[in-house]
Amino acid sequence: MMSSVSVSHTLSSAMLSLYRLPGASTAKPPLFPSTSTFTQPRPPAFLFSHSKTLPKPPKFPKSPSALLQWNRKPQLSGETPRVVVVTSGKGGVGKTTTTANIGLSLARLDFSVVAIDADVGLRNLDLLLGLENRVNYTALEVLNGDCRLDQALVRDKRWSNFELLCISKPRSKLPLGFGGKALIWLVDALKSRTEGCPDFILIDCPAGIDAGFITAITPANEAILITTPDITALRDADRVTGLLECDGIRDIKMIVNRVRTDMIKGEDMMSVLDVQEMLGLPLLGAIPEDSEVIRSTNRGYPLVLNKPPTLAGLAFEQAAWRLVEQDTMQAVMVEEEPKRGFFSFFGG
């Protein structure tokens, strides 16, 4: 049996070997240190078999800000001002909604924007922007000499670099003398005003292909064609594309509005790729169907200002980004769901 002296000698030699490990103190500690005068350092954790190492923090994927390009300002391409007409042959496909959301998206990107509501007698752009109570003068009064151009321009309170110009008041008729030349004069006046030339002039075109359509597209050098994935809108869009090209507008981009992925998978709606193949136009954006559009319209608060943003609002912002850089997007094919018949319940 081992004596108490040999046991204490063994313990002391073990403690000395413990403190002579790399990183430990080389001083010889006392056998019975006082807790009030000496604090024993904690041995390394790897000496204990029961100790568990702390798990490494999970590696999160990189932020998608570089993919969405929010970490930089888009580079303005082309000569300013860029006069863009937002048009479509069929009514109710979302021209005014697109003009309001893309216009405010450009203003949020620090570009000066003037939106012109060229729909005479049926203007709605002021309603979507919440500016209907501030429109005191219109472009017709400017042409008649009743007011100045800066008095007819309505500046948005949320973004001061966004302005609205209405052609006429509601329920008014277009005078015979008003045509494409008058709208060209207004655009030239916006270019030469003392406040500076705007970066973008967006023209909200009326539906149809009558005199109002011809007047709206006359001063434009670019066009955004709005359509939906149905055959009636596609036929009218194809007709309008031919009229724009005859007028000398070659830079035509397309936005497909009210896209529903569930109906595309069920083969109940044409895909964006099908629409692009039918019209043969570069794609500026695809806007998904969103119930928030009706709420924002009734409130006079565009989608791009919503917090948190909606899917449709993000799609409008990305379309505005591509418009600035004169870029386009590539449509992808949505995989169709297999048809399920009666025998599919039995594994057929």
Rosetta blueprint (number, residue, H / E / L):
1 M L
2 M L
3 S L
4 S H
5 V H
6 S H
7 V H
8 S H
9 H H
10 T H
11 L H
12 S H
13 S H
14 A H
15 M H
16 L H
17 S H
18 L H
19 Y H
20 R L
21 L L
22 P L
23 G L
24 A L
25 S L
26 T L
27 A L
28 K L
29 P L
30 P L
31 L L
32 F L
33 P L
34 S L
35 T L
36 S L
37 T L
38 F L
39 T L
40 Q L
41 P L
42 R L
43 P L
44 P L
45 A H
46 F H
47 L H
48 F L
49 S L
50 H L
51 S L
52 K L
53 T L
54 L L
55 P L
56 K L
57 P L
58 P L
59 K L
60 F L
61 P L
62 K L
63 S L
64 P L
65 S H
66 A H
67 L H
68 L H
69 Q L
70 W L
71 N L
72 R L
73 K L
74 P L
75 Q L
76 L L
77 S L
78 G L
79 E L
80 T L
81 P L
82 R E
83 V E
84 V E
85 V E
86 V E
87 T E
88 S L
89 G L
90 K L
91 G L
92 G L
93 V L
94 G L
95 K H
96 T H
97 T H
98 T H
99 T H
100 A H
101 N H
102 I H
103 G H
104 L H
105 S H
106 L H
107 A H
108 R H
109 L L
110 D L
111 F L
112 S L
113 V E
114 V E
115 A E
116 I E
117 D E
118 A L
119 D L
120 V L
121 G L
122 L L
123 R L
124 N L
125 L H
126 D H
127 L H
128 L H
129 L H
130 G L
131 L L
132 E H
133 N H
134 R H
135 V L
136 N L
137 Y L
138 T L
139 A H
140 L H
141 E H
142 V H
143 L H
144 N H
145 G L
146 D L
147 C L
148 R L
149 L H
150 D H
151 Q H
152 A H
153 L L
154 V E
155 R E
156 D L
157 K L
158 R L
159 W L
160 S L
161 N L
162 F E
163 E E
164 L E
165 L E
166 C E
167 I L
168 S L
169 K L
170 P L
171 R L
172 S L
173 K L
174 L L
175 P L
176 L L
177 G L
178 F L
179 G L
180 G H
181 K H
182 A H
183 L H
184 I H
185 W H
186 L H
187 V H
188 D H
189 A H
190 L H
191 K H
192 S L
193 R L
194 T L
195 E L
196 G L
197 C L
198 P L
199 D L
200 F E
201 I E
202 L E
203 I E
204 D E
205 C L
206 P L
207 A L
208 G L
209 I L
210 D L
211 A H
212 G H
213 F H
214 I H
215 T H
216 A H
217 I H
218 T L
219 P L
220 A L
221 N L
222 E E
223 A E
224 I E
225 L E
226 I E
227 T E
228 T L
229 P L
230 D L
231 I H
232 T H
233 A H
234 L H
235 R H
236 D H
237 A H
238 D H
239 R H
240 V H
241 T H
242 G H
243 L H
244 L H
245 E H
246 C H
247 D L
248 G L
249 I L
250 R L
251 D E
252 I E
253 K E
254 M E
255 I E
256 V E
257 N E
258 R E
259 V E
260 R L
261 T H
262 D H
263 M H
264 I H
265 K H
266 G L
267 E L
268 D L
269 M L
270 M L
271 S L
272 V H
273 L H
274 D H
275 V H
276 Q H
277 E H
278 M H
279 L H
280 G L
281 L L
282 P L
283 L E
284 L E
285 G E
286 A E
287 I E
288 P E
289 E L
290 D L
291 S L
292 E H
293 V H
294 I H
295 R H
296 S H
297 T H
298 N H
299 R H
300 G L
301 Y L
302 P L
303 L H
304 V H
305 L H
306 N L
307 K L
308 P L
309 P L
310 T L
311 L H
312 A H
313 G H
314 L H
315 A H
316 F H
317 E H
318 Q H
319 A H
320 A H
321 W H
322 R H
323 L H
324 V H
325 E H
326 Q L
327 D L
328 T L
329 M E
330 Q L
331 A L
332 V L
333 M L
334 V L
335 E L
336 E L
337 E L
338 P L
339 K L
340 R L
341 G L
342 F H
343 F H
344 S H
345 F H
346 F H
347 G L
348 G L
